[in-house]
């Protein structure tokens, strides 16, 4: 049996939205955590909003340092009742 591991960007006041607000707080500790998390080469489970945000940003990032190799190459399972198709590489609706 596999585990589902959830990582969320959540502010202290409970805001969980588009993670662009986190960019100004990004540091080496967060980068190390995300690098360890993605090195497991596990598939991603994404909701529609996260999928759409990722699919608009990640395909342009193709290098190892940015995480683009992992994110673009790994299987992505998208949970949605409103999408009919998913076009991004290795995505399954």
C-alpha positions in Angstrom: 0.0 0.0 0.0 1.3 3.5 -0.9 1.1 6.6 1.2 -0.2 10.0 0.2 2.0 12.7 1.4 0.6 16.2 1.3 2.7 19.4 1.1 0.9 22.7 1.3 1.9 26.3 1.2 -0.2 27.7 4.0 0.1 31.1 5.7 -0.1 31.5 9.4 -3.5 33.1 9.0 -4.8 30.2 7.0 -4.5 31.3 3.5 -4.0 28.5 1.0 -4.1 29.8 -2.6 -1.8 30.2 -5.6 1.7 29.7 -4.0 3.2 32.8 -5.7 2.9 34.6 -2.4 5.5 32.2 -1.0 8.3 33.3 -3.5 9.6 36.2 -1.3 10.0 33.8 1.6 11.9 31.1 -0.4 15.2 30.2 1.2 17.8 27.4 1.2 16.0 25.4 3.9 12.8 25.3 1.8 14.7 24.5 -1.3 16.5 21.6 0.4 13.1 20.2 1.6 11.6 20.5 -1.8 14.7 18.9 -3.4 14.4 15.9 -1.0 10.7 15.6 -1.6 11.0 15.5 -5.3 14.0 13.2 -5.4 11.8 10.3 -4.4 10.4 10.4 -8.0 6.9 9.7 -6.8 3.9 10.8 -8.9 2.0 14.0 -8.1 -1.6 14.2 -7.1 -3.0 17.6 -8.1 -6.3 19.3 -7.9 -7.5 21.3 -10.9 -6.3 24.7 -9.8 -2.9 23.5 -8.9 -2.7 21.5 -12.1 -3.6 24.6 -14.2 -1.1 26.7 -12.4 1.7 24.2 -12.7 0.9 23.4 -16.4 1.2 27.0 -17.3 4.6 27.5 -15.6 6.5 24.2 -15.5 6.8 23.2 -19.2 9.1 26.1 -19.8 11.5 24.9 -17.1 13.5 22.1 -18.5 16.6 22.1 -16.4 17.5 19.9 -13.4 18.3 22.9 -11.1 14.8 24.4 -11.3 13.1 21.0 -10.8 11.7 21.1 -14.3 13.2 17.7 -15.2 11.3 16.1 -12.3 8.0 18.0 -12.5 7.7 17.6 -16.3 8.8 14.0 -16.4 6.9 12.5 -13.5 3.4 11.1 -13.7 0.7 13.6 -12.6 -2.7 12.5 -11.5 -5.3 15.3 -11.7 -8.5 15.2 -9.7 -11.2 17.3 -11.3 -14.9 17.2 -12.1 -14.6 20.2 -14.5 -11.7 19.3 -16.8 -12.4 17.1 -19.8 -8.8 16.7 -20.8 -5.2 17.3 -19.5 -2.6 18.2 -22.1 0.6 18.5 -20.0 3.2 15.7 -20.3 2.5 12.5 -18.3 -0.8 13.8 -16.9 -3.8 11.6 -16.2 -7.3 12.9 -15.4 
